[in-house]
């Protein structure tokens, strides 16, 4: 069991599992990049 909940084998057998997996990964990367951008904006505001 992962922090995302139970894993069902049916999810791996679906026709779109690669697209679903890649989409989830891209969404996590976008979230991480947004956090970094917000932190950089915070640091720039502190400098001025």
Secondary structure, DSSP 8 states (H G I E B T S, - for coil): -BTTB---HHHHHSTTHHHHHHHHHHHHHHHHHHHHHHHHHHHHHHH-
